[in-house]
Amino acid sequence: MRKTIGILLPLALVLAACEPDTGCRESMEVGMGVSVVRQLVDSVSTQRVNQWDSVFVQGVGTDSILYTHSQSANKKTLTMPLRSADTITIYQMQWHGMWDTLYIKHTPVEHFVSMACGCAIYHTIDTVWANNTFIQEIEIIHSAVERGETENIRLTLVPEPKP
């Protein structure tokens, strides 16, 4: 009986310590929240809107297309990952036929989550700039890029081109 308990007790403790990491995979994803303010100008009024109407976003140096025009329509915030092994992440963006390049200088920081989950890479945004084709102004709202839906940077676009 003691021999059985001596074998089963350590086995039970090992099994109890093993947790599935399926929840970790979702929470380990870290993305920078990008919002936009743009002006709608018509003959009657000027209105400021906080949403994308349609933008194409692609990472430079990767084949990844983050958003197509249809995927980004009427979104208030885009979630864009930052490179964990580099200190600069670059995106090409298209809006109403105009192209712009967004540069983000950031510092990656390892953040220990748990033994089961390991480390997540958080970032601190240092500087953001663009070619200023359609991005008129850039404001860093929250420099810490961590888990959660946070507005990290806000882009102000030139007034929407008239069709």
Summary of the structure (lengths in Angstrom):
residues: 163
radius of gyration: 22.1
end to end distance: 84.1
largest distance: 89.3
contacts: 419
relative contact order: 0.21
helix: 13%
strand: 48%
